[in-house]
Amino acid sequence: MLYRKKPVVVEAFQYVGTNLHEILSIINGCKKNNRHAYVNSNNELIIKTLEGDHRANLNDFIIRGVHGEFYPCKPDIFAKTYEVVN
């Protein structure tokens, strides 16, 4: 059988290095999110996801999922999967 992914609108923002504090504030300030983000000893942005800890690299997109969870997504995959909603 074949299946089509349902269209879902997600909130996302790109990690560009200069917005680290904004990203931490958004993720850690979300009341629905029982996960959080932090910077480890190697100065890497780590996001606790439903599947465990994930490192977000520069230019990765941070997506808020349908259950309020956050996770990183590589820019090329993001571009193939999502488009801007007006």
N, C-alpha and C positions, 0 to 999 in steps of 0.2 A: 504494500500500500504506500501511497505517497501522502505527505502531510505538508500543509502550508503554515508557516509561522503567523500567528495572529498579529495584526497591527497593534502595537502598544506604544504609547507615548511615554518617554522616560525623561527625567531631568538628568543632565550631564554637564560637566565642566572639565576643562582641560588643565592638567597640571603642567605649568610652564616654569616652575622654579620660584618665581617671585610671588606666587599666590599660596605658598605652603601654609601660612597661618590662617588664611581664609578657608582652605580645604579642611584643616584640622577643626576649625570652628564650626563649619557646616556639619561635618560628620559627627563630631563629639557632642554637638548641641542638639542633635535630632532626638526627640523624645521617643519616637517609634523604633529607633535603632538601638538594639542591645549590644551592638558591636561598636568598636571605636577605631581610631587611627592614631598612630604615634610615629615618632622619628626614632629609629634604633641607634645603636652606638656607632654604626657606619654612616650615619646621617642619611639613611634611606627612609622614604615614606612607606610605612607598613599599614595596611588596612586589614582589620580582622573581618573576615567574611564568613558566610555560612559554611564554606568548605575549608576554613582555616585561614592562616595569615597569607596575604599576598602583597608583594612589593609593587609599588607604583613607580614607574620610571618617568623621567621628564617626557613631556608631550603625550603621555597616556591620558585617556579620558577617564574620569571617575563618574560612574553611573549610579543613580539611585534606582534600585529595582522595584518591582511591583509590590514587594512587601516592606519597603522602606529600607532595605539593606543597601550597602554601598559596595562596589567592586571596581577594580581597574580594568580597562580595556585598551588594547593596543590601537594606535591611530588608524592603521590600515584596515583592521577588522571593524572598527567603529564606522569608518567611511563606507564600507561595503554593507553594513547592517542598518545604519540610521541615516535619516535625512532631516534637515531643519523643518520644524513645523511653524508656520506663520500664525 
